Amino acid sequence: MSRLAFVGRRLAGAAVLLVLLSAAIFAATAVLPGDAVSAVAGVDASEAQRAQVRTELGLDRPAAERYGAWAAKAVRGDLGTGFVGHRPVMDVLGTRLPNSLLLAGLTLAVTAPLAAVLGLWTGLRGGAADRWVSVSAQVIAGTPEFVLASLLVAVLAVWLRLLPPVSLVPLGGTPLDAPSALVLPVLTLSAVGLAVATRLLRVSVADVAATPYCESARLNGVRGVRLAVRHILPNAAGPALQALTLTTGALVGSSVVVESVFDYPGIGRELQLAVAARDVPMVQGIATALVAVMLVVLLLGDICARLLDARGRYDG
């Protein structure tokens, strides 16, 4: 399959998947705990007032009709307006999403080089070092994010008093105005990302190192750094990139929890507040935007891996 056809097929698949996931998100909001009408009208509202609010919010229409109207606006860049505060979803995304992308970028800047070194080292050496790193990564990956965050707060904020326990940002400012507010969230996400990425990269490196191509290089006296640079890395680059994109996708889900724990002003925190307030349009818009970001990351990683794969294993 040509590269152009491969890219076209991946784009079409991502578009179809985005539509299906947006419909699933729209359906899931219908079963959120509580009642959006009560959240807007108030618990003491009369039945007449509740009926009026339900009509104003469009909740009296069939779900399929509401989804069709929402999707038609979404393709034009209008994700709706929240029930609480009447804030356009796109405005909230424009304000909060950059903060989350900053957090993700810093996390990847820490995670990627460390995961590459650990994955290459354990994949080539094996033995006790491999087992120790693998077990440690498995334990960290299996630990809930809020537990890791709580441990870091207890040690670095409460015990050592080195960092603030929450991410306080100056009013009207950005997290860059208070760099210390970024440290604990980045450390928490980096621990999760490093555990996941190291395990994936270790498998990729070990698979490449076991190929007849690399065995032949060893028999010809190529070892150590020369073997890694000339033979392992070029052939593991594609799978390694896919591993990092999968890690990035996992960080999207983790960031929602971490931002809530540290009260970080990101889009994950806004999603949590919207769910708590039964703000259906805000939940639908933010969740769909996060899914779109994740699909873009995975799509770019898939395409780049195809281009980097020296063995041409990917056939679409």
N, C-alpha and C positions, 0 to 999 in steps of 0.2 A: 504494500500500500504506500502511495506517495505521501510525502510530508503534508502537502496541502490537503489531501483527502483525510489524512489522520487528524489534522487540526479541525477541519470542517465537521468530522464525525464527533469529535470531542465537544465542540461548541454546541452542536445540536443536542447532544446528550445532556450537557449541562443545562441548556435552556429548558428541556423537557423536565429534568429533575427539579429545577427551580419552580416550575409551575406546579408540579405535584407536591412539593414540600410546602409551598405557599398555601395550597388548598388544605393540606394537613394541619398547618398552623392555624388557619382560619377556623377549621373544624374544632381544633383543640381548645380554642378560646371559648367555645360554646359550653365547655364543661369545666371552666374555671370555678373554683369554690366561691360561693357568694353570688350576688346579683348586681350586675352593672347598674341597673335602674335604681336600686337602693343606694348604691354608692354615689349616684348623681343627685337623686331627688331627696335622699335622706331617709332614715329608717322610720321617721314619724309621718312621712307623706301619706296622703289619702290615696285610695284606689284611683280616683279621677286624676290626681296629680301624677301618679305612677304611670297611668295609661298615656297621659300627655307627654311625659318624658320619654316613654318607650317609642312613641310615634316620632318625636323630634330626633331621637337617636337612630331611627330607622330600624329598631329591633323588632318591629311588628311585621316586617317583611320576611318572606322565606329565606333561609340561609343561602341557597343557591343564587337567588337574586341579589342578595347583599354581596356575596363573593364576586359575582360578575361585575357589579358596579364598582367594587373596590379594585378589582384587577384592571378594569378599563382605565381608572385613574392612575393606578400604579405604573403602568407602562408609559404614562406621560410624566412620571416623576412626582406624582402626588400620592403620598402614602396615608393621607387622611389627617384628621385633627383629633387630639386626645380629648376624652371626656373631662378629665381633670385639668383645669387651668386653660383649656381650649388652646393648647400649644400645637402648632403643626409638627407632625412627626419629622419632617425633613429638617426643620429648625433644630429640633433636639438632636438629630443625628449630626448635623453640622457643628453643634457645640460640643457634644460628648464623644462622638466617634474618634476625632483626632486624639483625644486623651487616651482612649483605649489603644489606638494604633501606636502611640508613643510607648505605652507600656509593653505592647507586643514586640515592638522594634528593639527596645532595650533588652527584653527577655531573650530574643533570638540572638542578639549580639553577644550575650553571655553564653547561651546554650550551644550555639552552632560550633564554635571552635573547641569547646570542652568536649562536646559529644563526639566530634571528629577525632580528637586525640584519644579519648577513652575507647571509642569503637574500634579504631585502628589498632590500638595497643592490645586490647583484649582479644580481638579477632585473630591477631597474628601470634600472640604469645600463648594463649590458653593457660592451662594449669591453675595454680592457686589464685593468681591475680585475676584471671578471668572469672573464676567462681566467686571471689569476694565482690568484684564489681557487679556481676550479674545478680547476686543475692541482694546486694544493697539497692540496686536499681529496682528490683522487683518489690522490695519492701516499701520504697518511697512511692513507686507507681501505684501501689495498692493502698496507700494511706490517703484518706480524704483530704481535700485541699484545706478545709477549714481547720483540720487538726494540725497540719503543717504550719498554717498561718498562726494558730494559737501558740504553738511551741516557739516559733520565732519571736512572737510578741513577748512571751514569758521570759525568754533569755535575753534578747537584745533591747527590748523596751522597758520591761519591768525590773529585771534583775540587774543588767549592766547599764541601763539608762543611756544607751547610745543613740537610740532612734525614737521618734514619736510613735505611739501605738496605733494611731490612725493617720490617714493621709489628709491632713489639713492643708487646704490650698487657699491663698488669699482671695477675698471676695473680688470677683471680676478678673482674677488672674488665671494662670495655667499651672499645671504641675511643675513646669520648668522654673517657676518662680519660687518653688519650695522643693529643691532636689531631694532633701531628706525624706519627703513624703513618698518618693518613688522606691526607696531602697527595699523596704519590707515586701511590698507587692511583687517587685521584680525578683527578689530572692525566693519567694514562695513559688511563683510561676516557673522560675529557672530550675528549681529542684524537681518539679513535676516534668518539665520539658526535657531536662537532662536525663532523667530516668528512662523516659520513653524513647528518646532519640538514641541513647547509647545502646539500648537493647536491639533496636532495629538496625543500627549501623554495624553493630558487632556481627549480626547474622549475615549482612551483606558482605562484609570483609571476609568472614570465614568461608562463605560460599565461593568467592572469587579466589581466595588463597588455595582452595582445594581443587581448582580446575587443572586439567593437564597442562594448560599453557603456563601457569605459575609453577607447577611441579617441574616442568622442563627448564624454566628459568633458574630454579634452585639447583638443579643438577649441573647447570652451566656455571655455577658459582655466584649467581646473583642473590644477595641476601641483604637483610637489614633495611636501611633507609633507601638504598637503591632499588630494592625489590618493591618496597611500598610505593615509591614515587613513580617508577617507570612501568610497573605492571599491575599493582593492586589498585591504586587510586584511579587511573584512567578507566578501568573496567568496573569499578564500584561507584563511579561518580553518579550514574543514572539512578541506581537503586538508593544511593545515599541521599540524593536530592529528593526523591519521593518520600524517604523516611522523614526528612526534615519538614516537608509539606504536611505529612500526616501529623507530625508533632505540632505544627502550627495550627492545624485544625483542632487538635485536642486542647490547645491553649485557649481557643475561643470559648469552649465550655467551661474550662477552669477559671477564666477571667471573670465570669459572671459571679462565681462564688467568692473569689479573692477580692474583687471590687466591693462586694457587699460587706465582707469581713472588715476591710480597712476603710470603708466609707469613701472609697476612691471615686472621684467625679468622672466616671467613664460610662460607656453605653450599657455595660452589664449592670451597673448600679441602677441606671434608669429603668432597665427591664425589670429588675426585681421590685422596684417601687411601683411600676405600672401593674405588675401582677398583684401586688398587695392591695392596690387601689381599685382592682377590677377595671382598669382603663383599657378596654378591649382594643380600640384602634391603635393605641400606643404599643401594646404588646404585639399585635399583628405586624405593625410596621417595623419595629425594632427587630423582632425575631426574623422576619423575612430579609431584612438588610444584613443581619449577621449570617444567615444562610447563604446569601449572595456573596458576601465577602469570603466565606469559607470555600464556596464552589470556585470562585476566581483563583484563590490560592492553590487549590488542588488541581485546577485546570492548567495553570501556569507551570506547576511542578511536573505534571504529567507530560506536557509538551516539551519542557526543557530536558526532562529525563530521556525522552525519545531522541532529542538532538545530541545528548551527551553519551548515550549508550553506544559504546564502541563495538559491542557485539551484535547490535541490531536485534535484540531479543524481542522487542515490542512489535507485535504485528497488528495492534489495534483490536 
